[in-house]
Amino acid sequence: METSYRIPAHLDFTRLKAIAAAERNTTEDHLWALREDPSYFAEIMQEHSEQRQEMLLDTKGHTHPTLKEPGQPLFWNRVLGNNVDQSYFGFATFDKVLKQIRAVELLYASYKDRIKPEDALPAELMKAFQSLRFLLDREKMDLIQSLKVGVFPSPPMRNRCLREP
């Protein structure tokens, strides 16, 4: 009965690589679509513009100054810059995560006969695990920040939130 609730007896590198590769491939497809499909590009930029802090009214009921400018160049520069940056960094991060998982897998295979639960991991393997964990923690923090910034100005929440002028 307890079998399904215990820690796995071995690391499933195949599954880890599949998850990281799927995310990497998704972000790569997104980048290519942004580059090659004008309607996809416009749709994504419009979607991201709707979830910006500038869309919130301030505590005095005024719109953000960047939305008052004719053509809103500063606002759209921010939307475009942030979206392109996030897209490329997301791809680069998961490309690096996938490479790091492969590196950990190779090191684990070379050390697996010498690893004992009561002993510390070999330094090289420990460093590889720590690098992987750092990358994943960094991506987690980026995701949390995106949620913090994007949830409140989203259309369903916008009428319940205000920003400081």
VMD Tcl script that draws the C-alpha trace (Angstrom):
set ca {
  {0.00 0.00 0.00}
  {2.83 2.41 0.76}
  {4.75 1.76 -2.48}
  {3.12 4.60 -4.41}
  {3.85 7.11 -1.60}
  {7.55 6.58 -1.14}
  {10.49 8.33 -2.75}
  {11.43 6.74 -6.10}
  {14.26 4.22 -5.79}
  {16.09 5.69 -8.81}
  {16.19 8.87 -10.83}
  {14.11 8.78 -13.98}
  {16.36 10.77 -16.31}
  {14.30 9.81 -19.36}
  {11.22 11.50 -17.91}
  {13.19 14.55 -16.73}
  {14.70 14.98 -20.19}
  {11.29 14.56 -21.83}
  {9.76 17.29 -19.66}
  {12.65 19.70 -20.23}
  {12.75 18.94 -23.97}
  {9.01 19.52 -24.28}
  {9.29 22.93 -22.64}
  {12.36 23.81 -24.72}
  {10.61 22.77 -27.93}
  {7.48 24.72 -27.01}
  {9.48 27.89 -26.41}
  {11.41 27.33 -29.65}
  {8.17 26.93 -31.59}
  {6.86 30.11 -29.95}
  {9.98 32.02 -31.04}
  {9.71 30.81 -34.63}
  {6.01 31.64 -34.73}
  {6.71 35.17 -33.41}
  {9.26 35.60 -36.15}
  {7.39 34.05 -39.08}
  {3.66 34.56 -38.42}
  {2.56 38.21 -38.27}
  {-0.93 37.37 -36.98}
  {0.52 35.23 -34.16}
  {2.95 38.04 -33.32}
  {0.12 40.61 -33.20}
  {-2.10 38.32 -31.11}
  {0.65 37.62 -28.56}
  {1.61 41.29 -28.29}
  {-2.03 42.29 -27.82}
  {-2.49 39.60 -25.17}
  {0.62 40.73 -23.30}
  {-0.39 44.38 -23.54}
  {-3.65 43.55 -21.76}
  {-1.76 42.13 -18.78}
  {0.53 45.07 -18.06}
  {0.51 47.21 -14.93}
  {-0.08 50.26 -17.12}
  {-3.62 49.01 -17.81}
  {-4.63 49.57 -14.17}
  {-6.12 52.89 -13.13}
  {-4.22 54.68 -10.40}
  {-5.64 55.44 -6.96}
  {-6.92 58.78 -8.32}
  {-8.75 57.10 -11.21}
  {-6.29 58.21 -13.92}
  {-4.78 56.10 -16.69}
  {-1.05 55.53 -16.89}
  {0.90 58.37 -18.58}
  {2.29 56.04 -21.26}
  {-1.26 55.31 -22.44}
  {-1.98 59.02 -22.96}
  {0.80 59.50 -25.54}
  {-0.29 59.50 -29.20}
  {0.47 56.02 -30.55}
  {1.74 54.95 -27.11}
  {5.35 54.32 -28.29}
  {6.85 53.88 -24.81}
  {4.09 51.47 -23.79}
  {4.50 49.34 -26.93}
  {8.30 49.40 -26.65}
  {7.91 47.95 -23.16}
  {5.42 45.30 -24.32}
  {7.60 44.25 -27.25}
  {10.86 44.34 -25.30}
  {9.56 42.35 -22.35}
  {7.86 39.75 -24.52}
  {10.87 39.18 -26.77}
  {13.22 39.05 -23.76}
  {11.02 36.57 -21.92}
  {10.66 34.40 -25.01}
  {14.40 34.20 -25.69}
  {15.37 33.77 -22.04}
  {12.75 31.04 -21.62}
  {14.20 29.16 -24.57}
  {17.79 29.66 -23.41}
  {16.95 28.57 -19.87}
  {15.27 25.31 -20.86}
  {17.95 24.58 -23.43}
  {20.48 24.89 -20.59}
  {18.26 22.83 -18.24}
  {18.11 20.03 -20.81}
  {21.90 20.09 -21.26}
  {22.38 20.10 -17.49}
  {20.07 17.10 -17.02}
  {22.12 15.22 -19.62}
  {25.33 16.17 -17.79}
  {23.90 15.01 -14.45}
  {22.75 11.77 -16.07}
  {26.24 11.04 -17.42}
  {27.89 11.82 -14.09}
  {25.31 9.79 -12.20}
  {25.92 6.81 -14.48}
  {29.67 7.00 -13.84}
  {29.28 7.33 -10.06}
  {26.15 5.23 -9.37}
  {28.11 2.19 -8.13}
  {29.99 4.37 -5.61}
  {27.01 6.34 -4.24}
  {25.88 5.32 -0.77}
  {23.06 6.97 1.21}
  {25.30 7.49 4.25}
  {28.09 9.19 2.25}
  {28.20 12.61 0.63}
  {27.84 12.74 -3.13}
  {31.05 13.04 -5.14}
  {31.91 16.73 -5.54}
  {31.54 16.75 -9.32}
  {28.08 15.16 -9.16}
  {27.00 17.45 -6.32}
  {28.07 20.50 -8.32}
  {26.11 19.28 -11.36}
  {22.98 18.75 -9.23}
  {23.40 22.19 -7.68}
  {23.74 23.82 -11.11}
  {20.55 22.12 -12.25}
  {18.72 23.14 -9.11}
  {19.91 26.74 -9.49}
  {18.55 26.88 -13.06}
  {15.21 25.44 -12.00}
  {14.95 27.76 -8.98}
  {15.73 30.75 -11.20}
  {13.01 29.72 -13.66}
  {10.59 29.23 -10.77}
  {11.32 32.75 -9.49}
  {10.79 34.18 -12.99}
  {7.43 32.40 -13.22}
  {6.37 33.70 -9.81}
  {7.38 37.24 -10.81}
  {5.40 36.96 -14.05}
  {2.34 35.89 -12.09}
  {2.76 38.72 -9.57}
  {3.02 41.29 -12.34}
  {0.45 39.83 -14.74}
  {-2.45 38.61 -12.60}
  {-3.71 41.88 -11.15}
  {-3.87 43.88 -14.40}
  {-5.48 40.98 -16.29}
  {-8.98 41.80 -17.55}
  {-10.88 39.64 -14.98}
  {-9.00 41.21 -12.03}
  {-8.43 44.74 -13.32}
  {-11.58 46.32 -11.91}
  {-10.64 45.13 -8.39}
  {-7.09 46.57 -8.42}
  {-5.43 49.97 -8.44}
  {-1.84 51.11 -8.79}
  {0.06 53.92 -7.14}
  {0.47 56.96 -9.42}
}
mol new
graphics top color blue
foreach p $ca { graphics top sphere $p radius 0.5 }
foreach p [lrange $ca 0 end-1] q [lrange $ca 1 end] { graphics top cylinder $p $q radius 0.2 }
display resetview
